[in-house]
Amino acid sequence: MRDEEEATDGPPDPQLHPERSPGFGTEPAGFEDIEVDRDVTIGEASLAELGASDTEPVENDAVSDLLASLAGDDVIERRRAALALAEREQDERIVRALRSAATTDDDAEVRQFSVEALAKHGGSLAAQTARTLTDDPEPWVRAEAVVALDRLDRDEHEDVIASALDDEHHAVRRNAIVSLFKLRGEDTLSVLVGAADDPSERVREWVAHLLGGIDHEQADETLVELTDDESSIVRETAIRAREVDAGSFRRQFTGVLDETDRTLPGEDDLNRTPNL
């Protein structure tokens, strides 16, 4: 039975409690009065863009129609088609079309959703595509490519996943760390210790969370250091990590790197956060 106190889908966030939320009990006059302590930006996105990951409107569409949409001019339809094709039965036409979209589409989210869909279909072409996209210019595509490799075979693609530890974007580094922990378990100690001073609090938060699964003096020493981190979320995660049973944590932290692994406290699905 899963121990809810040691749930490993991600570091629980005490800020999610309504009374501990920033601004609780206040009535801001506008956005300028809202204090945000994480690197969140507020911008503009159309309702169509925000709903691009909703595949319900096309769930009954024929594969031929989805393929036509994926190759069409409407970027929202292309994004939705890519995600919808992930749920269809494996078909060579689908794999070829997703491969093309993942490597040639000029929209980053189409490429991102396409490599995600390819990974669900599996196969050597999906693996080749994901490895290629770890060098994509868009960080969220690279982050999804790491997830795809984890899903396909993290052992076979360990070299590429490990190289993503040096990526310039926090999402890619974090996905690589999570995947390697699932692969190596306690042997990830040196990786986690090395990332404990990562410039991103998101990465440090996950480092603290995963160190809870390693029964080693150096892991605990690093957690002690993280309890003094400048980020309150990292500090609180480190404190909780020192209290879990390492063996139980590792046994529960298995399986494919999925949406819950990539979602950070207070955020939507990491790799589908709109560019607001």
C-alpha positions as CSV (number, residue, x, y, z in Angstrom):
1,M,0.0,0.0,0.0
2,R,1.2,3.4,-0.9
3,D,2.2,5.5,2.1
4,E,0.7,8.9,1.6
5,E,3.3,10.5,3.9
6,E,6.0,9.3,1.5
7,A,4.1,10.0,-1.8
8,T,6.7,10.5,-4.4
9,D,4.8,12.1,-7.3
10,G,6.6,15.3,-6.3
11,P,7.5,17.4,-3.3
12,P,4.3,18.4,-1.6
13,D,3.9,22.1,-1.4
14,P,2.7,23.6,1.9
15,Q,1.9,26.8,0.0
16,L,-1.0,24.9,-1.6
17,H,-2.9,25.2,1.7
18,P,-5.3,28.1,1.1
19,E,-4.4,29.9,4.3
20,R,-0.7,29.8,3.5
21,S,-1.1,31.0,0.0
22,P,0.6,34.3,-0.9
23,G,-1.9,37.2,-0.5
24,F,-4.4,35.2,1.5
25,G,-6.7,37.6,3.3
26,T,-5.8,40.6,1.1
27,E,-7.7,42.3,-1.7
28,P,-5.2,43.4,-4.4
29,A,-6.3,46.2,-6.7
30,G,-4.5,44.7,-9.7
31,F,-1.7,42.4,-10.9
32,E,0.9,44.9,-9.8
33,D,-0.1,44.3,-6.2
34,I,0.3,40.6,-6.4
35,E,3.7,39.3,-5.1
36,V,5.0,36.2,-6.8
37,D,8.1,34.6,-5.3
38,R,8.8,32.2,-8.2
39,D,9.9,33.1,-11.7
40,V,6.4,33.4,-13.1
41,T,5.5,35.8,-15.9
42,I,2.1,37.1,-16.7
43,G,1.3,37.7,-20.4
44,E,-1.3,37.1,-23.0
45,A,-2.6,33.9,-24.6
46,S,-5.8,33.3,-26.6
47,L,-8.5,30.9,-25.4
48,A,-7.6,28.7,-28.4
49,E,-4.0,28.5,-27.4
50,L,-4.9,27.7,-23.8
51,G,-7.2,24.9,-25.0
52,A,-4.8,23.4,-27.6
53,S,-4.0,20.5,-25.3
54,D,-7.7,19.6,-25.0
55,T,-8.2,16.7,-27.4
56,E,-11.9,16.2,-26.6
57,P,-13.0,18.2,-29.7
58,V,-11.2,15.7,-32.0
59,E,-11.5,12.5,-30.0
60,N,-13.8,10.9,-32.6
61,D,-12.0,12.2,-35.7
62,A,-10.7,9.7,-38.1
63,V,-6.9,9.2,-38.2
64,S,-6.9,10.6,-41.7
65,D,-8.5,13.8,-40.5
66,L,-6.0,14.1,-37.7
67,L,-3.1,13.6,-40.1
68,A,-4.5,16.3,-42.3
69,S,-4.8,18.6,-39.4
70,L,-1.2,17.8,-38.3
71,A,0.0,18.9,-41.7
72,G,-2.3,21.9,-42.0
73,D,-1.8,25.6,-41.6
74,D,-3.7,26.1,-38.2
75,V,-1.2,25.8,-35.4
76,I,-3.8,25.1,-32.8
77,E,-5.2,22.2,-34.8
78,R,-1.7,20.9,-35.3
79,R,-1.0,20.9,-31.6
80,R,-4.3,19.2,-30.8
81,A,-3.8,16.6,-33.6
82,A,-0.4,15.6,-32.3
83,L,-1.7,14.9,-28.9
84,A,-4.8,13.1,-30.2
85,L,-2.6,10.8,-32.4
86,A,-0.8,9.6,-29.3
87,E,-4.0,7.8,-28.2
88,R,-4.6,6.0,-31.5
89,E,-3.5,2.5,-32.4
90,Q,0.0,2.3,-33.7
91,D,0.1,2.9,-37.4
92,E,3.1,3.6,-39.6
93,R,1.4,6.6,-41.1
94,I,1.0,8.1,-37.7
95,V,4.6,7.5,-36.7
96,R,5.9,9.0,-39.9
97,A,3.7,12.1,-39.6
98,L,4.6,12.6,-36.0
99,R,8.3,12.2,-36.8
100,S,8.0,14.9,-39.5
101,A,6.1,17.3,-37.2
102,A,8.5,16.8,-34.3
103,T,11.5,17.6,-36.5
104,T,10.3,20.2,-38.9
105,D,7.3,22.1,-37.6
106,D,8.1,25.7,-36.9
107,D,5.9,25.8,-33.8
108,A,7.7,24.6,-30.6
109,E,4.6,23.1,-29.0
110,V,3.8,21.1,-32.1
111,R,7.3,19.6,-31.9
112,Q,6.9,19.1,-28.2
113,F,3.6,17.3,-28.4
114,S,4.7,15.3,-31.4
115,V,7.7,13.8,-29.6
116,E,5.5,13.1,-26.6
117,A,3.0,11.2,-28.9
118,L,5.8,9.4,-30.6
119,A,7.1,8.1,-27.3
120,K,3.7,6.6,-26.6
121,H,3.8,4.7,-29.9
122,G,7.4,3.5,-29.2
123,G,9.9,2.1,-31.7
124,S,13.3,3.0,-33.0
125,L,12.0,6.0,-35.0
126,A,10.6,7.5,-31.8
127,A,13.9,7.0,-30.1
128,Q,15.9,8.5,-32.9
129,T,13.6,11.5,-32.9
130,A,13.8,12.1,-29.2
131,R,17.6,11.9,-29.2
132,T,17.7,14.4,-32.0
133,L,15.3,16.8,-30.2
134,T,17.5,16.9,-27.1
135,D,19.3,19.6,-29.1
136,D,16.2,21.5,-30.1
137,P,16.5,25.3,-29.7
138,E,13.3,25.3,-27.6
139,P,13.9,24.2,-24.0
140,W,10.4,22.7,-23.5
141,V,11.0,20.5,-26.5
142,R,14.3,19.3,-25.1
143,A,12.6,18.7,-21.7
144,E,9.9,16.6,-23.5
145,A,12.6,14.7,-25.4
146,V,14.2,13.6,-22.1
147,V,10.8,12.4,-20.9
148,A,10.4,10.5,-24.2
149,L,13.7,8.8,-23.8
150,D,12.8,7.9,-20.2
151,R,9.5,6.4,-21.4
152,L,11.1,4.5,-24.3
153,D,14.1,3.0,-22.4
154,R,16.0,5.1,-19.9
155,D,18.6,2.4,-19.6
156,E,19.4,2.4,-23.3
157,H,19.4,6.2,-23.5
158,E,21.2,6.8,-20.2
159,D,24.1,8.6,-22.0
160,V,21.8,11.2,-23.6
161,I,19.8,11.7,-20.5
162,A,22.9,12.2,-18.5
163,S,24.2,14.8,-20.9
164,A,21.0,16.8,-20.3
165,L,22.2,17.5,-16.8
166,D,24.3,20.3,-18.4
167,D,21.4,21.8,-20.3
168,E,21.0,25.6,-19.8
169,H,17.3,25.2,-18.9
170,H,16.1,24.1,-15.5
171,A,13.2,21.9,-16.9
172,V,15.6,19.8,-18.9
173,R,18.1,19.4,-16.0
174,R,15.3,18.5,-13.6
175,N,13.8,15.9,-15.9
176,A,17.2,14.3,-16.4
177,I,17.8,14.2,-12.6
178,V,14.5,12.5,-12.0
179,S,15.0,9.9,-14.8
180,L,18.5,9.1,-13.6
181,F,17.3,8.6,-10.1
182,K,14.7,6.1,-11.3
183,L,17.4,4.3,-13.2
184,R,20.3,4.4,-10.7
185,G,18.6,4.8,-7.3
186,E,21.2,5.4,-4.6
187,D,24.0,5.6,-7.2
188,T,22.5,9.0,-8.2
189,L,24.1,10.5,-5.0
190,S,26.9,12.3,-6.7
191,V,24.6,13.7,-9.3
192,L,22.2,15.0,-6.7
193,V,24.9,16.4,-4.5
194,G,26.4,18.2,-7.5
195,A,23.1,19.7,-8.3
196,A,22.3,20.9,-4.8
197,D,23.6,24.4,-5.7
198,D,21.8,24.6,-9.0
199,P,20.7,28.2,-9.8
200,S,17.1,27.0,-10.2
201,E,15.1,26.5,-7.1
202,R,13.0,24.0,-9.1
203,V,16.0,21.8,-9.5
204,R,17.2,22.2,-5.9
205,E,13.7,21.4,-4.7
206,W,13.7,18.1,-6.6
207,V,17.3,17.4,-5.5
208,A,16.1,17.7,-1.9
209,H,13.1,15.5,-2.6
210,L,15.1,12.8,-4.2
211,L,17.9,12.8,-1.6
212,G,15.2,11.5,0.8
213,G,15.5,8.2,-1.1
214,I,19.2,7.8,-0.4
215,D,20.4,6.4,2.9
216,H,23.9,7.9,3.0
217,E,25.7,10.3,5.3
218,Q,26.5,12.6,2.4
219,A,22.9,12.7,1.4
220,D,21.8,13.8,4.8
221,E,24.6,16.4,5.1
222,T,23.4,17.9,1.8
223,L,19.9,17.9,3.0
224,V,21.0,19.7,6.2
225,E,22.6,22.4,4.0
226,L,19.4,22.7,1.9
227,T,17.4,23.4,5.1
228,D,19.2,26.8,5.0
229,D,18.4,27.4,1.3
230,E,17.3,30.8,0.3
231,S,14.1,29.4,-1.1
232,S,11.4,28.5,1.5
233,I,10.1,25.7,-0.7
234,V,13.5,24.1,-1.0
235,R,14.0,24.4,2.8
236,E,10.7,22.8,3.6
237,T,11.2,20.0,1.0
238,A,14.6,19.3,2.6
239,I,13.2,19.1,6.1
240,R,10.5,16.6,4.9
241,A,13.0,14.6,3.0
242,R,15.0,13.9,6.1
243,E,12.0,12.3,7.7
244,V,11.1,9.7,5.1
245,D,12.3,6.1,4.9
246,A,14.8,5.9,2.0
247,G,14.0,2.4,1.0
248,S,10.3,2.9,1.0
249,F,10.8,6.1,-1.0
250,R,12.8,4.3,-3.7
251,R,10.3,1.4,-4.0
252,Q,7.5,3.9,-4.6
253,F,9.5,6.1,-7.0
254,T,9.4,3.8,-10.0
255,G,7.9,3.7,-13.5
256,V,7.8,6.0,-16.4
257,L,8.6,9.6,-16.0
258,D,5.1,11.0,-16.4
259,E,3.1,14.2,-15.9
260,T,3.0,13.9,-12.1
261,D,6.8,13.6,-11.9
262,R,7.2,16.7,-14.1
263,T,4.7,18.9,-12.3
264,L,6.0,21.2,-9.7
265,P,4.1,22.4,-6.7
266,G,1.8,25.3,-7.7
267,E,2.3,24.7,-11.4
268,D,0.4,23.1,-14.2
269,D,1.9,20.1,-16.1
270,L,5.5,21.3,-16.5
271,N,5.9,20.5,-20.1
272,R,2.5,22.0,-21.1
273,T,2.7,25.3,-19.3
274,P,1.5,27.9,-21.9
275,N,4.1,30.6,-22.8
276,L,2.2,33.3,-21.0
